[in-house]
Amino acid sequence: TTVNDVVLAVCTGALRSYLLDGDELPDKPLVAVVPISVRPEIDGPRGSNQVSAMFVQLPVHLDDPVERLMAVHEGTQGAKEEHNALGGDMLLSWAEHATPNVFASAARFYSRLRLANVHRPIANLVVSNVPGPDFPLYLAGAELEAGFPLGPVMEGVGVNITVMSYRGVLYWGIITCPDTVSMVWRLADGLPAALDELLEAVGL
């Protein structure tokens, strides 16, 4: 498995605990939107973000943490294969047709009509794992000791978990809509507990 698989499995364990506490555990997986790079493998300008997203099932209904990890791994492998079959170039070309203004207008229209209340959302949350630098960063001579990332929530998807690495450490940031997840600290507390559960299950 990859680091990203483990991040998703830890999120799954934390979400499972949160849902169990609220007596809201579903009998099937949640679906996470996971941003991925679609930068084509060609020489060209560097420094810009070129991302798409894959949909990954988070098996909160599974009790065993190792089974959850392996289910997540199978899901990410399948999503990556689908992405590779489409190709980053095609995804970028398709995305260019939807200008930022058109996308923003569509998002406002979707929210204004509260369409997320009348149909099942295509995903339950966003989980983003961003690789950061493995060397120290400075500003005006002051060294950055830690960086906690934050990502947006959107209509119908009221939970965002963003993870960023810095100098070999993963830093976690959680944003939620209070109408969806009112006690976000319980979800945050579930992350280290889920990691400990996974480590114990694999004998570490």
Disulfide bonds with the S-S distance in Angstrom:
none
